């Protein structure tokens, strides 16, 4: 299998991305990695020791973090992100990984790689952290701001297949994010989606509430991109606020500093657990090829992990399974 | 002024509600309190000592916590909640307070008290806790699941007037809950609402993110009821999860128990701060009379505080100000 890596995207690009790719290439000799980016900047990082399963593909442009996504993808035809997407579309690569501009990557998925036939809206599906460390696959978390009930149905089908195929989970529980657990709850969107999900070939567990996500009240959380994003940011903001307040309290006196010395190592582990950045790359589901979004702050370990995830997804024929499921509707 | 109190609603009804009313009556002799409920149950609680500014109004029925709101309000014409609403509509009371079924109270506001002319959707506006203890007035937090841009505009106007009049806040900052702070962000609803809010006679500070609400990034947070509810529950769920994990960590060994002894008093204060139940009664804004929702778990102190809030709102001519602002459009 061949995986294209946009080595110019992300806060630590290109050094950390190239290093992660080299580590992945060393571990998985059966996997061909195509490093897409400015060869003049990549070559020195290889130190003349690129293994046989690493090749370079030059790209003269870079999509910047703050660029307007659609404009960037339309105009920068020679950017590392667009070229990586083109390699997937043209079958020269089976997957692409990027830690760059999220909006631009979603646009590249849509406009360069293209949708699976029958999929109306691709969805970004990151893992939301849970206390048991297993996580909830939530989709859509930002690819589409407005969704129709049929889109939520497709999110549910794709998310369910992803957890089965990539996470090897039997009968993943699909929940619909809502304001209460009763069947009649919610807005027009969730009420209509509820009926569709009930008759879908998934293990639908009904409406679920945002307050129970951390306790993993489901395995696949279905929501529109706007609401999902608000939920995730409310969780992040609250967790980080609580931690910063704790830190402040801990430094008030020698007595609280003593308490801090005892507790901080435990708190750090917990803080890390709550950090969704730790939970690997997020697939863009519904595009006709595997597109993985690695977090903007990815280091080499995160990049290597993204390659690991991409390999599992490819080995499990994820895209083919989604295509069959959707075209079978 | 006359305030009707539904003494049959809430987990601690009628005892705690009656006690709170008696405490309020003792403090504010200029305020007439109408206790609406089953007189046979109220009278023993008065111990024959009802002050002159307390009167009883018998109601033979009670709206139960789990009843379907619209059915309950339509059928139980002799319930304490409906009678309290009728007193407001007919000018026999200036305000009503209830700790009962939230959905039913919103329905009673709409169907019994009635809307202010020009208001399309009344909004429930509780305070979301913030680190500085001042709080953010958020609306709508559950009265309406689906909102149009014009509704969000009315929420902004009403919320702004409430903070000015009741909280004596000059130029309250109005923020639109969104997935990013840039002007073009969001779904169709927030994009259209953004333009309306920009030209409204309020201090609009633009889009605000859920992760910054705890830091009080605005004074009035505008959102549709579905999204607002998801945000609030995500915040609540995360805070309570973090606290329960901390508690667990603190009890692991004698060393962590020592740390707990030092830290727990501080943590308790912070936990209380994060509890939105502590932040008083929530007004149902947009109905033609003052309707205050006290939390279901209200004790006598919460009820007395709700009377305090109602008094301030009445003294500041809140409803008249909203009516003038809306009819002036």
Interface residues (C-beta under 8 A of the other chain):
Chain A: X131 X142 X145 X146 X177 X179 X186 X187 X188 X190 X209 X210 X211 X212 X213 X214 X215 X224 X225 X226 X227 X229 X230 X231 X232 X233 X234 X235 X236 X237 X238 X239 X240 X241 X242 X243 X245 X246 X249 X250 X252 X255 X256 X258 X259 X260 X262 X263 X266 X267 X270 X274
Chain B: X131 X142 X145 X146 X177 X179 X186 X187 X188 X190 X209 X210 X211 X212 X213 X214 X215 X224 X225 X226 X227 X229 X230 X231 X232 X233 X234 X235 X236 X237 X238 X239 X240 X241 X242 X243 X245 X246 X249 X250 X252 X255 X256 X258 X259 X260 X262 X263 X266 X267 X270 X274
